[in-house]
Amino acid sequence: MTDTEETAIRRKRLLHRSRYTGMKETDLMLGRFANKYIQKFSDEELDIYEKLLQAGDPSIYAWAVGREEIPAEYDTSVMQKLKNFAIFEHDPANPNDDN
């Protein structure tokens, strides 16, 4: 398997994980975010995003919408993109909004 094929599989896996996190609000937000950005992420950004997903739904959601301060270890360029997406682009009231 080539690096390109491995990266494509990794992107699909992360997209799936983003859509099925366990908390509906986070599923919608991360699913839409991943749809928009995951294909554009570098390998380093994929690493950062994968680590972020391990932080758990309630924390990710609280950080993204500004309810809690983002811990230093998760305050990355990817988290800032997610926060901007959550605040300016994601409409949680519209489940059909697939930016």
C-alpha positions as CSV (number, residue, x, y, z in Angstrom):
1,M,0.0,0.0,0.0
2,T,1.3,3.4,-0.9
3,D,1.5,6.4,1.4
4,T,-1.2,8.1,-0.6
5,E,-3.5,5.1,-0.1
6,E,-2.7,4.9,3.6
7,T,-3.5,8.6,3.9
8,A,-6.8,8.2,2.0
9,I,-7.8,5.4,4.4
10,R,-6.8,7.4,7.4
11,R,-8.9,10.4,6.2
12,K,-11.9,8.1,5.7
13,R,-11.4,6.7,9.2
14,L,-11.2,10.1,10.8
15,L,-14.2,11.3,8.9
16,H,-16.2,8.3,10.2
17,R,-15.0,8.9,13.8
18,S,-16.0,12.6,13.4
19,R,-19.5,11.7,12.4
20,Y,-20.0,9.1,15.2
21,T,-18.6,10.4,18.4
22,G,-21.5,9.5,20.6
23,M,-22.9,12.9,21.3
24,K,-25.3,14.2,18.7
25,E,-24.2,17.9,18.9
26,T,-20.5,16.9,18.5
27,D,-21.4,14.4,15.7
28,L,-23.0,17.2,13.7
29,M,-20.3,19.7,14.3
30,L,-17.3,17.4,13.8
31,G,-18.9,15.6,10.9
32,R,-19.4,18.9,9.0
33,F,-16.0,20.2,10.1
34,A,-14.3,17.0,8.8
35,N,-16.3,17.2,5.5
36,K,-14.9,20.7,5.0
37,Y,-11.3,20.3,6.1
38,I,-10.1,16.7,6.3
39,Q,-9.2,16.4,2.7
40,K,-7.1,19.6,3.0
41,F,-5.2,18.6,6.2
42,S,-1.5,17.8,6.0
43,D,-0.2,14.6,7.7
44,E,0.7,16.8,10.7
45,E,-2.8,18.3,10.9
46,L,-4.3,14.8,10.7
47,D,-2.1,13.8,13.7
48,I,-3.3,16.8,15.6
49,Y,-7.0,16.1,14.7
50,E,-6.7,12.5,15.7
51,K,-5.3,13.5,19.1
52,L,-8.1,16.0,19.5
53,L,-10.7,13.3,18.8
54,Q,-9.3,11.3,21.7
55,A,-10.1,14.2,24.2
56,G,-13.8,13.2,24.3
57,D,-17.0,14.7,23.0
58,P,-18.1,16.9,25.9
59,S,-14.6,18.6,26.1
60,I,-14.3,19.1,22.4
61,Y,-17.7,20.6,22.1
62,A,-17.2,22.9,25.2
63,W,-13.9,24.1,23.8
64,A,-15.2,24.7,20.3
65,V,-18.2,26.7,21.3
66,G,-16.2,28.7,23.9
67,R,-17.9,27.3,27.1
68,E,-14.5,26.2,28.4
69,E,-11.0,27.4,28.0
70,I,-8.9,25.2,25.6
71,P,-6.1,23.4,27.5
72,A,-2.6,24.3,26.1
73,E,-2.0,20.8,24.8
74,Y,-5.1,21.1,22.5
75,D,-4.8,24.7,21.6
76,T,-3.6,24.0,18.1
77,S,-4.2,25.4,14.6
78,V,-6.7,22.6,14.0
79,M,-8.6,23.5,17.2
80,Q,-8.7,27.1,16.2
81,K,-10.1,26.1,12.8
82,L,-12.7,24.0,14.6
83,K,-13.5,26.9,17.0
84,N,-14.0,29.3,14.1
85,F,-16.1,26.8,12.3
86,A,-18.3,26.1,15.3
87,I,-18.8,29.8,16.0
88,F,-19.1,31.2,12.4
89,E,-20.2,28.4,10.1
90,H,-21.9,25.6,12.0
91,D,-25.7,25.9,12.5
92,P,-26.7,23.3,15.2
93,A,-30.3,24.1,14.5
94,N,-30.1,22.9,11.0
95,P,-29.3,19.2,10.8
96,N,-29.3,19.3,7.0
97,D,-26.6,22.0,6.9
98,D,-23.6,20.3,5.3
99,N,-21.3,23.3,4.6
